[in-house]
Amino acid sequence: MTNKCKKCGYEWESKIDNPVSCPRCKRYDWNENQKKDNESHNKLNNTRQTK
């Protein structure tokens, strides 16, 4: 099965369906969309700019 990390873009072949982490960046949330990260990042930037 081919997997692709949504965090670093690395693609690899795996014997199991849902590996625990990305072998390149070691992130456990490798298969979750980055939208969550971008939203929290934008909120943090907006908070910093208003102060």
N, C-alpha and C positions, 0 to 999 in steps of 0.2 A: 504494500500500500504506500502511495506517495503522500507525504505530508508537507505542508508549507507553513512556516511560522509567520503569523500576521504582524509580529513585532519587528523582526529583523529581515524577513524575506527569504530566509534559508529554506531550501527544499531538500528532503531526504527520504530515503526508502526505509520503511519500518516493518518489522514482522508483526507488530501488534496494531490494532485499530486506532487506539487513542493513547499515544505516548504521554508520559507524565510531564516531560519538559523538552524544550528545544535543545538539541545537542550542541548548537552553536552558541546561543546567547544564554542558555540555561534557565530561561523564563518558564515558570509554571503556567502562566496564562498565555502561552504561545498561540493558542487557537481561538482566543477571544478577539473581537473587533477592537480597533484602536479608538473608536468613537468615544468610548467611556473615558479613555485617557485624555483625549483632546478636549472634551467638555470640562473635565476637572482642571486641566491646564489653563483653559480660557478663563474659568472662574477665578483661579488664583491670580492670573494676570490682571483681570478687571479689578480685583480687590486691591492689588498693589498700586494700580494707577489712580484709584480714587482717594488714596490716603495722601 
